[in-house]
Amino acid sequence: MDVFPYEYRPGQRDLVSFIDRAARDGLCPVVEAGTGTGKTVSALAGTIPLAGDIGGKVIYLTRTKSQQSQVIRECSAIGGVVCIGLQGRSAASCPMMRDDPDLRSGTPEEISKLCSELKRKTEKGCACPFFANLEGVSVDHWLQIIRERNPEPEELASLCEEAGICPYELLKRLLPHADVIAASYPFMFMPQILTRFEEWLGIDTGSMVAVVDEAHNLPDYLREVQTYEYSLRAMELVDKEAKEHGDNEIHEGLRVTDISAVLREVLQAAVREYLIDEDGIIPPGFVEEELMTRLGTTSVNISRIARGLMDYGDIIEERKKQRRKLPRSYIGNMGRFLELWLSGRDERSVRLVIGGDNPCFQSYCMDPAPAAAPLNDCRASLLMSGTLEPLEDFVKELGLERPALKRLGCAFPAENLLTLYTDKVSMKYEERFLEENYRTLKSMLLDTVLSVRVNTAVFFPSYGLMDRMIDEGIVEQLGRDVYFERRGMPQDELMDTFGRFKTSEGSVLFCVTGGRISEGLDFPDKALELAVLIGIPFPKPTAKLRAMERYYDARFGNGRRHVVAIPATRKMRQSIGRLIRSETDRGVAAILDRRAVSMDLNAMLCSDIPAAVSAFLGEPYTSGRNSQQYSNKRR
């Protein structure tokens, strides 16, 4: 059954057919599809018929709200499909909690606990009127609204609030009737959430057809969800909480503050002995042995102490919950950290001490494969991105079983994109701030941006370098409107900045390679015509990086290629990919780093990048124009 809603572009029919065949065979199709291939609608058209045939559902996994919106729009175009956007719990999305500033920092788990308390029926009734009003609500009525209006999550939430009902709880009742669920990653990759998700859907993973778009993000995300840390600031919050709730004895005369004081001493000892630059590897057993020595106790009693802290934390959380406060206990969190640290020895993780203003212990997971396991349990799993190559390495890294690989290039004319690099500067860590090199870099950046008056994005390798150039007056030297992507920028502020830049003329956007601007956002037509990439985004050499190199040397061989070269190439391809989003877009990517010669970016060596940019963007490009400026050596 062909449900593709548009006239097929070149290659799309073949892509949909490939996805459908591979999914029906129970395989895991992995697709690199360049700009213009219509990945979202092709993925849906290739998976919806199978899900319908098996009585299952398409679970379309996204990182951002904008990606969810795209899924809903494409399902609307297909027609006859009930598509629901599902996001995690937050105080901002709850009509009972959003106006309480104390709840804004709550995790989904904490918000869920408080929500359960508000929903609990008492002699006085339910404390949450939005939940109470769900009684007697017609599921068919709301399904009809979804079929007719295909509302995005924010619109559906507004409709629910107008009707006086809880959006999140209504969605849970609608999920069994959905054909496609556009959900955030945790619903598949966090085990406790996946279990509840299966209960809400009324099916298990074996009846799910999973789609992961922008899948190049997945390995790092899965590492993050398996990583945990505990900081000096968290210990300080333990002391504050202990004073507020009674500094109780936890085990054999040891009070909460006694334990936090000793743990602080152990952290300080780790910083002194093992920190090199920004991190350092902690030897096995170091924390346990230091705790036993300083507390004068045994490993068994350390485990009992951890349990005692967690039990005390549970009491504090319950008290807060009954007062309708955020059910968080820093004491309980310290106990959970100790229990994880003592029991979580695993060759896939490396134990680190991290420096800085808020030093911490960190157990960093180097291997994403265990968390990716649900993809192997699904009826079929499709992973897509414009930047997955080398596909074989991607499959091995995630431990994907039964893969089927497909590579598609950009659907738009290759001559619309010119990628150049210079051999006059290096952004190698040891060289980037050498006086002559840095002066040449700044001069080339200014000359390249000022060579044409078009919307330009400058992709820095770090916020630190961006801030240094800003402090040195580069914005004033450019003499253009300059917009900035800042570290930790709230999503609404980021989108406002992006929107103002996109609708401007001849402005400059400062951002970071691998940041939020560099992927997932579209710059249509002339919204972006020039991208200047400063350096290669190789990670800084740290103890963590060296540990990962050793780990992947043992797993696959050539750990440096796997940990350093491949991720850097993918990040750069994402940034360059912002330039060409339609068949009429034209753009130039200029890489200011001689090391680009070793990257798989199809870049040409250029002796005069500003002149080449001006020639390409100043008038229609013809083959061979300014050919003396380019080397015929492409990489």
NORTA-V10126 format. One record per helix or strand of 3 or more residues. SS is the DSSP state (H for helix, E for strand). FROM is the first residue (numbers start at 1). TO is the last residue. If there is no record, write none. Layout:
BEGIN
SS/FROM/TO  SS/FROM/TO
END
This chain:
BEGIN
H/12/24  E/28/33  H/39/54  E/57/62  H/65/78  E/83/86  H/91/93  H/101/103  H/108/119  H/129/132  H/139/149  H/153/162  H/167/177  E/180/184  H/186/189  H/191/201  H/205/207  E/208/212  H/215/225  E/228/231  H/232/245  E/249/251  H/256/274  E/279/281  H/286/295  H/299/322  H/330/343  E/349/354  E/360/365  H/369/377  E/380/385  H/391/398  E/403/408  H/414/416  E/417/421  H/435/450  E/456/460  H/463/471  H/474/478  E/482/484  H/491/502  E/508/512  H/525/527  E/530/534  H/543/556  H/559/576  E/587/592  H/594/598  E/604/606  H/609/618  H/627/629  E/630/634
END
